[in-house]
Amino acid sequence: MPAGVRHSEGNPGTAEIQAVVELRPALNTKEWHEALAGLVADGKTTPRGAPKNPLQLGATFWHFRHESRITSPPIAVQNLMLPPLWALAKAFGVRPYYGRWDSRI
């Protein structure tokens, strides 16, 4: 998939799936996926996978904006909404990524 093309990935079923994905350049994509999986495992997301805590949303989604963007709201709205949430998250000690989510541990 070329860079900048809107797309989504997911598992619509209940069975576990496996996939091989190659990203170039990978940047911090491993940590991005670990952050999302960690939030889900910690029970801190909505049924659609978004962080329940707006500060966590701001911290994680702004920190990893170079790895991935959600398709809604539009990026222009994200660019207005996420930086203040990220700043508040920093002030309250909410981090975008936690070491306990690291798959190497």
N, CA and C atoms as an extended XYZ file, in Angstrom:
315
Properties=species:S:1:pos:R:3:atomname:S:1:resname:S:1:resid:I:1 pbc="F F F"
N         0.859       -1.163        0.000 N   MET     1
C         0.000        0.000        0.000 CA  MET     1
C         0.908        1.230        0.000 C   MET     1
N         0.740        2.126       -0.929 N   PRO     2
C         1.563        3.339       -0.946 CA  PRO     2
C         1.299        4.217        0.283 C   PRO     2
N         2.290        4.969        0.683 N   ALA     3
C         2.154        5.878        1.824 CA  ALA     3
C         1.037        6.874        1.557 C   ALA     3
N         0.278        7.176        2.588 N   GLY     4
C        -0.761        8.183        2.501 CA  GLY     4
C        -2.098        7.687        1.981 C   GLY     4
N        -2.212        6.411        1.631 N   VAL     5
C        -3.470        5.866        1.137 CA  VAL     5
C        -4.304        5.393        2.322 C   VAL     5
N        -5.545        5.879        2.403 N   ARG     6
C        -6.430        5.473        3.497 CA  ARG     6
C        -6.751        3.993        3.375 C   ARG     6
N        -6.655        3.299        4.493 N   HIS     7
C        -6.993        1.885        4.530 CA  HIS     7
C        -7.222        1.485        5.979 C   HIS     7
N        -7.686        0.301        6.168 N   SER     8
C        -7.855       -0.202        7.529 CA  SER     8
C        -7.472       -1.673        7.553 C   SER     8
N        -7.251       -2.149        8.741 N   GLU     9
C        -6.953       -3.559        8.939 CA  GLU     9
C        -7.678       -3.991       10.197 C   GLU     9
N        -8.059       -5.215       10.240 N   GLY    10
C        -8.754       -5.691       11.426 CA  GLY    10
C        -9.197       -7.122       11.248 C   GLY    10
N        -9.762       -7.647       12.285 N   ASN    11
C       -10.266       -9.011       12.292 CA  ASN    11
C       -11.760       -8.951       12.569 C   ASN    11
N       -12.592       -9.103       11.546 N   PRO    12
C       -14.038       -9.020       11.762 CA  PRO    12
C       -14.630      -10.257       12.439 C   PRO    12
N       -13.861      -11.330       12.505 N   GLY    13
C       -14.360      -12.571       13.091 CA  GLY    13
C       -13.910      -12.772       14.515 C   GLY    13
N       -14.182      -13.959       15.028 N   THR    14
C       -13.813      -14.282       16.407 CA  THR    14
C       -12.575      -15.168       16.480 C   THR    14
N       -12.183      -15.760       15.347 N   ALA    15
C       -11.004      -16.628       15.330 CA  ALA    15
C        -9.728      -15.785       15.326 C   ALA    15
N        -8.690      -16.325       15.935 N   GLU    16
C        -7.387      -15.652       15.924 CA  GLU    16
C        -6.818      -15.711       14.510 C   GLU    16
N        -6.213      -14.615       14.082 N   ILE    17
C        -5.584      -14.587       12.765 CA  ILE    17
C        -4.108      -14.265       12.917 C   ILE    17
N        -3.350      -14.630       11.910 N   GLN    18
C        -1.937      -14.291       11.860 CA  GLN    18
C        -1.666      -13.645       10.515 C   GLN    18
N        -0.753      -12.699       10.506 N   ALA    19
C        -0.427      -12.011        9.265 CA  ALA    19
C         1.043      -11.626        9.281 C   ALA    19
N         1.596      -11.484        8.118 N   VAL    20
C         2.947      -10.966        7.964 CA  VAL    20
C         2.810       -9.637        7.237 C   VAL    20
N         3.327       -8.585        7.861 N   VAL    21
C         3.238       -7.246        7.298 CA  VAL    21
C         4.641       -6.669        7.249 C   VAL    21
N         4.995       -6.067        6.146 N   GLU    22
C         6.302       -5.416        6.018 CA  GLU    22
C         6.074       -3.921        5.843 C   GLU    22
N         6.719       -3.144        6.695 N   LEU    23
C         6.589       -1.689        6.648 CA  LEU    23
C         7.961       -1.077        6.413 C   LEU    23
N         8.031       -0.184        5.427 N   ARG    24
C         9.301        0.485        5.135 CA  ARG    24
C         9.058        1.969        4.938 C   ARG    24
N         9.678        2.833        5.685 N   PRO    25
C        10.486        2.536        6.881 CA  PRO    25
C         9.555        2.214        8.055 C   PRO    25
N        10.000        1.355        8.911 N   ALA    26
C         9.153        0.885       10.016 CA  ALA    26
C         8.948        1.952       11.088 C   ALA    26
N         9.931        2.863       11.250 N   LEU    27
C         9.879        3.877       12.303 CA  LEU    27
C         9.595        3.192       13.640 C   LEU    27
N         8.560        3.624       14.355 N   ASN    28
C         8.211        3.032       15.654 CA  ASN    28
C         6.913        2.233       15.564 C   ASN    28
N         6.696        1.591       14.428 N   THR    29
C         5.448        0.867       14.205 CA  THR    29
C         5.273       -0.280       15.187 C   THR    29
N         6.346       -0.964       15.548 N   LYS    30
C         6.258       -2.054       16.530 CA  LYS    30
C         5.670       -1.521       17.834 C   LYS    30
N         6.201       -0.413       18.315 N   GLU    31
C         5.725        0.182       19.555 CA  GLU    31
C         4.281        0.673       19.417 C   GLU    31
N         3.918        1.188       18.243 N   TRP    32
C         2.550        1.652       17.983 CA  TRP    32
C         1.571        0.478       18.148 C   TRP    32
N         1.868       -0.637       17.506 N   HIS    33
C         0.983       -1.791       17.618 CA  HIS    33
C         0.982       -2.358       19.040 C   HIS    33
N         2.129       -2.345       19.699 N   GLU    34
C         2.180       -2.804       21.085 CA  GLU    34
C         1.357       -1.892       21.989 C   GLU    34
N         1.390       -0.594       21.742 N   ALA    35
C         0.597        0.341       22.538 CA  ALA    35
C        -0.893        0.055       22.370 C   ALA    35
N        -1.319       -0.152       21.134 N   LEU    36
C        -2.732       -0.455       20.910 CA  LEU    36
C        -3.120       -1.771       21.565 C   LEU    36
N        -2.289       -2.808       21.377 N   ALA    37
C        -2.576       -4.116       21.977 CA  ALA    37
C        -2.544       -4.022       23.506 C   ALA    37
N        -1.623       -3.230       24.038 N   GLY    38
C        -1.526       -3.060       25.485 CA  GLY    38
C        -2.753       -2.389       26.072 C   GLY    38
N        -3.246       -1.366       25.390 N   LEU    39
C        -4.456       -0.683       25.864 CA  LEU    39
C        -5.644       -1.638       25.862 C   LEU    39
N        -5.745       -2.456       24.817 N   VAL    40
C        -6.836       -3.434       24.752 CA  VAL    40
C        -6.682       -4.451       25.878 C   VAL    40
N        -5.473       -4.988       26.047 N   ALA    41
C        -5.227       -5.993       27.087 CA  ALA    41
C        -5.489       -5.443       28.485 C   ALA    41
N        -5.214       -4.157       28.677 N   ASP    42
C        -5.445       -3.517       29.975 CA  ASP    42
C        -6.905       -3.132       30.181 C   ASP    42
N        -7.763       -3.368       29.176 N   GLY    43
C        -9.185       -3.022       29.282 CA  GLY    43
C        -9.446       -1.531       29.220 C   GLY    43
N        -8.559       -0.789       28.545 N   LYS    44
C        -8.662        0.669       28.530 CA  LYS    44
C        -9.143        1.225       27.199 C   LYS    44
N        -9.868        0.397       26.427 N   THR    45
C       -10.370        0.864       25.136 CA  THR    45
C       -11.872        0.641       25.032 C   THR    45
N       -12.467        1.371       24.116 N   THR    46
C       -13.874        1.175       23.783 CA  THR    46
C       -13.995       -0.091       22.939 C   THR    46
N       -15.197       -0.567       22.696 N   PRO    47
C       -15.355       -1.735       21.817 CA  PRO    47
C       -14.751       -1.546       20.422 C   PRO    47
N       -14.651       -0.311       19.961 N   ARG    48
C       -14.053       -0.041       18.641 CA  ARG    48
C       -12.544        0.119       18.705 C   ARG    48
N       -11.953        0.033       19.914 N   GLY    49
C       -10.506        0.060       20.049 CA  GLY    49
C        -9.890        1.398       20.387 C   GLY    49
N       -10.686        2.432       20.584 N   ALA    50
C       -10.154        3.751       20.937 CA  ALA    50
C        -9.917        3.819       22.449 C   ALA    50
N        -8.879        4.507       22.886 N   PRO    51
C        -8.671        4.663       24.324 CA  PRO    51
C        -9.877        5.342       24.982 C   PRO    51
N       -10.298        4.818       26.119 N   LYS    52
C       -11.420        5.421       26.852 CA  LYS    52
C       -11.035        6.766       27.430 C   LYS    52
N        -9.786        6.889       27.861 N   ASN    53
C        -9.293        8.120       28.476 CA  ASN    53
C        -8.838        9.079       27.370 C   ASN    53
N        -9.455       10.255       27.254 N   PRO    54
C        -9.046       11.203       26.213 CA  PRO    54
C        -7.568       11.597       26.306 C   PRO    54
N        -7.024       11.620       27.526 N   LEU    55
C        -5.605       11.966       27.664 CA  LEU    55
C        -4.733       10.849       27.091 C   LEU    55
N        -5.149        9.598       27.295 N   GLN    56
C        -4.400        8.493       26.705 CA  GLN    56
C        -4.499        8.543       25.184 C   GLN    56
N        -5.664        8.878       24.680 N   LEU    57
C        -5.846        9.030       23.238 CA  LEU    57
C        -4.879       10.084       22.705 C   LEU    57
N        -4.825       11.239       23.368 N   GLY    58
C        -3.933       12.304       22.933 CA  GLY    58
C        -2.477       11.901       23.013 C   GLY    58
N        -2.097       11.261       24.113 N   ALA    59
C        -0.699       10.866       24.300 CA  ALA    59
C        -0.274        9.852       23.249 C   ALA    59
N        -1.054        8.796       23.084 N   THR    60
C        -0.663        7.705       22.198 CA  THR    60
C        -0.805        8.079       20.732 C   THR    60
N        -1.939        8.631       20.367 N   PHE    61
C        -2.180        8.899       18.952 CA  PHE    61
C        -1.333       10.055       18.433 C   PHE    61
N        -1.014       11.035       19.263 N   TRP    62
C        -0.140       12.119       18.799 CA  TRP    62
C         1.311       11.653       18.746 C   TRP    62
N         1.722       10.888       19.741 N   HIS    63
C         3.102       10.388       19.778 CA  HIS    63
C         3.415        9.540       18.546 C   HIS    63
N         2.467        8.709       18.133 N   PHE    64
C         2.688        7.792       17.014 CA  PHE    64
C         2.099        8.305       15.700 C   PHE    64
N         1.900        9.610       15.561 N   ARG    65
C         1.275       10.170       14.354 CA  ARG    65
C         2.095        9.933       13.094 C   ARG    65
N         3.396        9.700       13.224 N   HIS    66
C         4.219        9.443       12.033 CA  HIS    66
C         4.130        7.988       11.593 C   HIS    66
N         3.661        7.130       12.490 N   GLU    67
C         3.520        5.714       12.152 CA  GLU    67
C         2.156        5.421       11.535 C   GLU    67
N         1.129        6.060       12.054 N   SER    68
C        -0.218        5.770       11.581 CA  SER    68
C        -1.167        6.876       12.018 C   SER    68
N        -2.225        7.048       11.252 N   ARG    69
C        -3.294        7.979       11.601 CA  ARG    69
C        -4.619        7.250       11.463 C   ARG    69
N        -5.564        7.600       12.303 N   ILE    70
C        -6.904        7.048       12.150 CA  ILE    70
C        -7.592        7.781       11.002 C   ILE    70
N        -8.616        7.173       10.441 N   THR    71
C        -9.256        7.756        9.262 CA  THR    71
C       -10.333        8.768        9.601 C   THR    71
N       -10.745        8.822       10.853 N   SER    72
C       -11.775        9.779       11.250 CA  SER    72
C       -11.516       10.164       12.704 C   SER    72
N       -11.573       11.426       13.035 N   PRO    73
C       -11.890       12.583       12.205 CA  PRO    73
C       -10.765       12.906       11.223 C   PRO    73
N       -11.022       13.829       10.303 N   PRO    74
C        -9.980       14.199        9.327 CA  PRO    74
C        -8.692       14.638       10.017 C   PRO    74
N        -7.588       14.471        9.314 N   ILE    75
C        -6.279       14.794        9.886 CA  ILE    75
C        -6.204       16.249       10.347 C   ILE    75
N        -6.828       17.165        9.636 N   ALA    76
C        -6.817       18.571       10.056 CA  ALA    76
C        -7.437       18.719       11.451 C   ALA    76
N        -8.497       17.983       11.711 N   VAL    77
C        -9.143       18.023       13.034 CA  VAL    77
C        -8.239       17.359       14.067 C   VAL    77
N        -7.612       16.253       13.709 N   GLN    78
C        -6.681       15.588       14.619 CA  GLN    78
C        -5.533       16.531       14.993 C   GLN    78
N        -5.049       17.284       14.008 N   ASN    79
C        -3.937       18.205       14.260 CA  ASN    79
C        -4.325       19.333       15.214 C   ASN    79
N        -5.605       19.642       15.306 N   LEU    80
C        -6.077       20.652       16.258 CA  LEU    80
C        -6.405       20.041       17.616 C   LEU    80
N        -6.949       18.832       17.611 N   MET    81
C        -7.466       18.202       18.817 CA  MET    81
C        -6.399       17.481       19.640 C   MET    81
N        -5.497       16.780       18.976 N   LEU    82
C        -4.568       15.915       19.701 CA  LEU    82
C        -3.445       16.640       20.446 C   LEU    82
N        -2.836       17.711       19.904 N   PRO    83
C        -1.752       18.357       20.667 CA  PRO    83
C        -2.149       18.858       22.055 C   PRO    83
N        -3.324       19.499       22.224 N   PRO    84
C        -3.689       19.894       23.594 CA  PRO    84
C        -3.914       18.689       24.513 C   PRO    84
N        -4.510       17.621       23.974 N   LEU    85
C        -4.690       16.419       24.780 CA  LEU    85
C        -3.341       15.816       25.162 C   LEU    85
N        -2.409       15.828       24.215 N   TRP    86
C        -1.055       15.325       24.476 CA  TRP    86
C        -0.381       16.151       25.576 C   TRP    86
N        -0.512       17.479       25.504 N   ALA    87
C         0.101       18.349       26.515 CA  ALA    87
C        -0.501       18.087       27.901 C   ALA    87
N        -1.823       17.941       27.966 N   LEU    88
C        -2.460       17.624       29.247 CA  LEU    88
C        -2.031       16.250       29.746 C   LEU    88
N        -1.920       15.309       28.832 N   ALA    89
C        -1.477       13.961       29.209 CA  ALA    89
C        -0.095       14.018       29.845 C   ALA    89
N         0.809       14.783       29.222 N   LYS    90
C         2.160       14.927       29.796 CA  LYS    90
C         2.094       15.527       31.189 C   LYS    90
N         1.257       16.543       31.359 N   ALA    91
C         1.136       17.219       32.655 CA  ALA    91
C         0.622       16.265       33.734 C   ALA    91
N        -0.239       15.317       33.343 N   PHE    92
C        -0.811       14.374       34.297 CA  PHE    92
C        -0.078       13.037       34.336 C   PHE    92
N         1.046       12.942       33.641 N   GLY    93
C         1.857       11.740       33.695 CA  GLY    93
C         1.348       10.568       32.868 C   GLY    93
N         0.455       10.833       31.924 N   VAL    94
C        -0.037        9.769       31.045 CA  VAL    94
C         0.953        9.618       29.902 C   VAL    94
N         1.509        8.422       29.769 N   ARG    95
C         2.537        8.187       28.754 CA  ARG    95
C         1.940        7.539       27.514 C   ARG    95
N         2.553        7.761       26.354 N   PRO    96
C         2.027        7.157       25.131 CA  PRO    96
C         2.304        5.665       25.025 C   PRO    96
N         3.338        5.198       25.730 N   TYR    97
C         3.788        3.812       25.612 CA  TYR    97
C         4.388        3.399       26.943 C   TYR    97
N         4.066        2.179       27.380 N   TYR    98
C         4.583        1.671       28.640 CA  TYR    98
C         5.434        0.434       28.385 C   TYR    98
N         6.525        0.313       29.098 N   GLY    99
C         7.445       -0.801       28.915 CA  GLY    99
C         6.800       -2.162       29.078 C   GLY    99
N         5.763       -2.253       29.891 N   ARG   100
C         5.102       -3.552       30.090 CA  ARG   100
C         4.435       -4.052       28.813 C   ARG   100
N         4.258       -3.179       27.834 N   TRP   101
C         3.670       -3.577       26.559 CA  TRP   101
C         4.716       -4.116       25.587 C   TRP   101
N         5.974       -4.007       25.931 N   ASP   102
C         7.056       -4.417       25.014 CA  ASP   102
C         7.028       -5.928       24.812 C   ASP   102
N         6.916       -6.350       23.574 N   SER   103
C         6.810       -7.786       23.255 CA  SER   103
C         8.095       -8.552       23.521 C   SER   103
N         9.205       -7.852       23.702 N   ARG   104
C        10.466       -8.530       23.972 CA  ARG   104
C        10.568       -8.946       25.431 C   ARG   104
N         9.717       -8.414       26.288 N   ILE   105
C         9.791       -8.715       27.725 CA  ILE   105
C         8.930       -9.934       28.036 C   ILE   105
